[in-house]
Amino acid sequence: MTDFDPVQLRRLDPTLLLVLDEALKHRRLTLVAERLGLTPSAISHALGRLRDIYGDPLFLRRAGGIEPTPVALALAGPVRAALEALAATIGTARGFDPRTAQRVFRVAAFDNTVSVIGPRLVAGLAAEAPGLGLAFLSFGRARAVRALLEGEVDLMIGLASHDPGRLICRVLFHEGYVLAARHGHPAFADGPPDLATYTALAHILVSAAGDLAGTIDEELAERGLSRRVVAAVPHFMGALAVVADSDLVATLPERVARRHAARFGVALCPPPLPLAGYDLGIMRRAASAPDPGLDWLEARIDAAISSAPDPSPGPDR
């Protein structure tokens, strides 16, 4: 263990670390003050002490907020690790009792995942843990990973990302695809479309970034094929709504499509070519300290998934 100077360390109390961590994440001092329940003058005083301790300005004022200096950016990881270690000492001493715990869990996940696990998970938390809150945030993949690593969210559920140096990933299940179209779609009058019809149809896809191409288009390109994508929406419920009231079709993850097909009045069939699908994983920071609360939440997520309806049975075209 590295020796440290206790006199110097006394100057760096946890409140200062919290201010630095929040300022690095949010870049607006008024928001930092609001989140920490401190006055703007207290935030200003804390930043002054931090500048003195580290011998650097740390943040420069810019239009609409503040910009961290290279020194401040270099401190982001160690400061976050220090705060997580401190939080873990509280959790270790007290354990985690969902009946009395007061905490808000933040989880990055798309609405297809939320629609499958959310009902059972939220109802369970309300019954078992009245003091806990659960907030789902919808980010694109790169943004979600960054939010997880920076401590903006506690967990990420999405395409399994194996990055041992930064993330701990556990696969929840393998997800396949189905093709969704409105009942009575003219291209389906004689049954599921063949490959030529499929690629010629007008498609809508789900893309948080608004891209008009996705993983399915990459798979098609590997076969020397392409499809006609005419629209993108950020959420799967939006894609189902568009499909229900138009001649657009969507190739969607099987679980969310089967769960909501009847609700939106759409029919499903297998795609006319084999698609690889993907592993859905749950991820947390590799550098985070042990967290009994997150362990408990992961167990509740597992239970919500195991109780969700099996995606395979259901009427196809």
C-alpha positions in Angstrom: 0.0 0.0 0.0 1.3 3.4 -0.9 2.1 5.7 2.0 0.3 9.0 2.1 0.7 12.3 3.9 -2.2 12.5 6.5 -1.7 16.2 6.9 -2.2 16.8 3.2 -5.1 14.3 3.0 -6.9 16.1 5.8 -7.4 19.0 3.5 -9.2 16.8 1.0 -12.5 16.1 2.6 -15.2 14.0 0.9 -17.3 17.1 0.1 -14.5 18.5 -2.0 -14.3 15.2 -3.9 -18.0 15.2 -4.5 -17.9 18.8 -5.9 -15.1 17.9 -8.2 -16.8 14.7 -9.4 -20.1 16.4 -10.0 -18.4 19.4 -11.8 -16.6 17.0 -14.1 -19.8 15.2 -15.0 -22.2 18.1 -15.4 -20.0 21.1 -16.3 -22.6 23.5 -14.8 -22.0 24.8 -11.2 -25.6 25.7 -10.6 -26.6 22.1 -11.3 -23.7 20.9 -9.1 -25.0 23.0 -6.2 -28.6 21.8 -6.8 -27.6 18.1 -6.9 -25.4 18.3 -3.7 -27.8 20.6 -1.8 -25.2 23.3 -1.4 -25.3 27.0 -2.1 -23.4 28.5 -5.1 -21.0 30.2 -2.7 -20.2 26.9 -1.0 -19.5 25.4 -4.4 -17.2 28.3 -5.3 -15.4 28.0 -2.0 -14.9 24.3 -2.5 -13.4 24.8 -6.0 -11.1 27.4 -4.5 -9.8 24.9 -2.0 -9.4 22.3 -4.7 -7.4 24.7 -6.8 -5.1 25.4 -3.9 -4.7 21.7 -3.1 -3.9 20.6 -6.7 -2.1 23.8 -7.8 -4.2 24.1 -11.0 -7.3 26.1 -12.1 -9.1 22.8 -12.7 -12.0 24.5 -14.5 -12.3 27.4 -17.0 -15.4 29.4 -17.4 -17.1 29.1 -20.8 -20.4 30.2 -22.3 -23.1 28.0 -20.7 -20.8 26.3 -18.1 -17.3 25.3 -17.3 -14.5 23.4 -19.1 -12.2 21.1 -17.2 -8.4 21.5 -17.6 -6.2 18.5 -18.4 -5.3 18.1 -14.7 -9.0 18.0 -13.8 -9.7 15.4 -16.5 -6.8 13.3 -15.2 -8.3 13.4 -11.7 -11.7 12.1 -12.9 -11.0 8.4 -12.6 -9.1 8.4 -9.3 -11.7 10.7 -7.7 -14.6 8.5 -8.8 -12.7 5.4 -7.5 -12.1 7.1 -4.2 -15.8 8.1 -3.8 -16.9 4.5 -4.7 -14.5 3.1 -2.1 -15.9 5.5 0.6 -19.4 4.5 -0.4 -18.5 0.8 -0.1 -17.3 1.2 3.5 -20.8 2.4 4.4 -22.4 -0.5 2.5 -20.1 -3.0 4.0 -20.7 -1.8 7.5 -24.5 -1.6 7.1 -25.1 -4.3 4.6 -28.0 -3.7 2.2 -31.6 -4.0 3.5 -34.0 -3.1 0.7 -36.8 -2.6 3.2 -34.9 0.4 4.7 -32.5 1.5 2.0 -32.8 5.1 0.6 -31.3 5.2 -2.9 -31.9 5.9 -6.6 -30.6 3.4 -9.1 -29.9 4.7 -12.6 -29.9 2.2 -15.4 -29.0 2.8 -19.1 -31.4 0.7 -21.3 -33.4 1.0 -24.4 -37.2 0.9 -24.2 -37.3 -2.7 -25.6 -35.5 -3.9 -22.5 -37.6 -1.7 -20.2 -40.8 -2.9 -21.7 -39.8 -6.6 -21.1 -38.4 -6.3 -17.6 -39.8 -3.0 -16.4 -43.3 -4.0 -15.3 -42.2 -6.8 -13.0 -39.1 -5.0 -11.8 -40.8 -1.7 -10.9 -43.7 -3.5 -9.2 -41.2 -5.6 -7.2 -39.2 -2.6 -6.1 -42.4 -0.8 -5.0 -43.4 -3.8 -2.9 -40.0 -4.8 -1.5 -38.1 -1.6 -1.3 -40.3 1.5 -0.7 -37.3 3.8 -0.2 -35.6 2.9 -3.5 -36.1 4.7 -6.8 -35.3 3.4 -10.3 -34.5 5.7 -13.2 -34.1 4.3 -16.7 -32.1 6.4 -19.2 -32.0 5.9 -22.9 -28.6 6.5 -24.6 -26.9 5.4 -27.7 -24.3 2.7 -27.1 -21.2 4.9 -26.9 -22.9 7.4 -24.8 -24.2 4.7 -22.4 -20.7 3.3 -22.0 -19.4 6.7 -21.2 -22.2 7.4 -18.7 -21.4 4.1 -17.0 -17.7 4.7 -16.8 -18.2 8.2 -15.5 -20.7 7.1 -12.8 -23.7 8.8 -14.4 -25.5 5.5 -14.4 -25.0 2.4 -12.1 -25.7 -0.3 -14.6 -26.1 -0.6 -18.4 -28.3 -3.2 -20.1 -27.7 -3.6 -23.8 -25.6 -5.3 -26.5 -23.0 -7.3 -24.5 -19.7 -5.4 -24.4 -16.7 -7.4 -23.2 -14.1 -4.9 -22.1 -12.3 -6.5 -19.1 -10.2 -3.5 -18.3 -13.2 -1.2 -17.8 -16.4 -3.2 -17.7 -17.8 -6.3 -16.0 -20.3 -7.9 -18.5 -22.7 -10.7 -17.8 -24.8 -12.1 -20.6 -28.5 -12.2 -19.8 -29.9 -13.9 -22.9 -29.5 -14.2 -26.7 -32.0 -12.2 -28.7 -33.2 -13.0 -32.2 -35.2 -10.9 -34.7 -38.7 -11.0 -36.3 -40.2 -9.0 -39.1 -43.2 -6.8 -38.2 -45.8 -5.4 -40.5 -49.4 -4.2 -40.2 -52.2 -6.7 -40.6 -53.3 -6.6 -44.2 -50.0 -5.3 -45.6 -50.2 -5.9 -49.4 -46.7 -7.4 -49.7 -47.8 -10.2 -47.3 -51.0 -11.2 -49.0 -49.5 -14.5 -50.2 -47.5 -15.2 -47.0 -44.1 -14.0 -45.6 -42.1 -12.1 -48.2 -39.1 -13.6 -50.0 -35.7 -12.0 -49.8 -36.2 -9.9 -52.9 -39.5 -8.5 -51.6 -38.0 -7.9 -48.1 -35.1 -5.8 -49.4 -37.4 -3.8 -51.7 -39.9 -2.9 -48.9 -39.8 0.4 -47.1 -38.1 -0.2 -43.7 -38.0 1.7 -40.4 -35.3 1.1 -37.9 -34.5 2.1 -34.3 -31.4 4.3 -33.9 -30.6 6.5 -31.0 -28.2 8.5 -33.2 -30.7 8.8 -36.1 -28.6 6.6 -38.5 -30.4 5.0 -41.4 -28.3 1.9 -41.2 -27.7 -0.6 -38.4 -26.4 -4.0 -37.6 -28.9 -5.8 -39.9 -27.7 -3.6 -42.8 -24.1 -4.7 -42.0 -25.2 -8.3 -42.1 -26.9 -7.7 -45.5 -23.9 -5.9 -46.8 -21.7 -9.0 -46.0 -24.0 -11.0 -48.3 -23.8 -8.3 -51.0 -27.4 -7.1 -50.2 -29.0 -3.9 -49.0 -32.5 -2.9 -48.0 -34.5 0.4 -48.4 -34.5 2.2 -45.0 -36.6 5.3 -45.2 -36.9 6.3 -41.5 -35.3 6.0 -38.1 -36.8 6.5 -34.7 -35.1 6.5 -31.3 -37.5 4.0 -29.6 -38.9 0.6 -30.4 -42.4 1.6 -29.3 -42.3 4.4 -31.9 -41.2 1.9 -34.6 -44.2 -0.4 -33.8 -46.6 2.6 -33.9 -45.3 3.6 -37.3 -45.5 0.1 -38.6 -49.1 -0.3 -37.3 -50.4 2.7 -39.3 -48.3 2.5 -42.5 -46.8 0.2 -45.1 -43.4 0.4 -43.5 -41.9 -2.8 -42.0 -39.5 -3.2 -39.1 -37.0 -6.0 -38.2 -37.2 -6.0 -34.4 -35.8 -7.9 -31.4 -38.1 -10.8 -30.9 -39.0 -10.3 -27.2 -40.3 -6.7 -27.6 -42.1 -7.5 -30.8 -43.9 -10.5 -29.5 -44.8 -8.7 -26.2 -46.5 -5.8 -28.0 -47.6 -7.2 -31.4 -51.3 -7.6 -30.4 -51.3 -4.2 -28.6 -50.2 -2.4 -31.8 -52.1 -4.6 -34.2 -49.1 -5.9 -36.1 -48.2 -9.4 -37.4 -44.9 -11.1 -37.1 -42.9 -13.5 -39.2 -39.3 -14.7 -39.4 -37.0 -12.7 -41.6 -36.4 -14.3 -45.0 -32.7 -14.8 -44.2 -30.9 -16.0 -41.1 -29.8 -13.2 -38.9 -27.2 -13.6 -36.1 -29.0 -11.8 -33.4 -27.1 -10.6 -30.4 -26.3 -11.2 -26.7 -28.0 -8.8 -24.3 -25.8 -8.1 -21.3 -25.8 -6.3 -18.1 -22.7 -4.2 -17.4 -21.1 -2.4 -14.5 -17.8 -0.6 -13.9 -14.8 -2.9 -13.4 -13.2 -0.4 -11.1 -16.2 0.1 -8.9 -16.0 -1.1 -5.3 -18.3 -4.0 -4.1 -21.8 -2.8 -4.0 -24.4 -5.0 -2.2 -27.2 -2.7 -3.5 -26.3 -3.3 -7.1 -25.9 -7.0 -6.5 -29.5 -7.0 -5.1 -30.8 -5.0 -8.1 -29.1 -7.4 -10.6 -30.8 -10.3 -8.8 -34.1 -8.5 -9.2 -33.4 -7.9 -12.9 -32.6 -11.7 -13.4 -35.9 -12.5 -11.7 -37.8 -10.1 -14.0 -36.3 -11.7 -17.1 -37.0 -15.2 -15.9 -40.6 -14.4 -15.3 -41.1 -12.6 -18.7 -43.1 -14.5 -21.3 -41.2 -16.8 -23.6 -40.6 -15.0 -26.9 -40.7 -18.0 -29.1 -44.4 -19.0 -29.1 -46.8 -16.8 -30.9 -48.7 -16.5 -34.2 -46.6 -15.7 -37.2 -47.8 -14.8 -40.7 
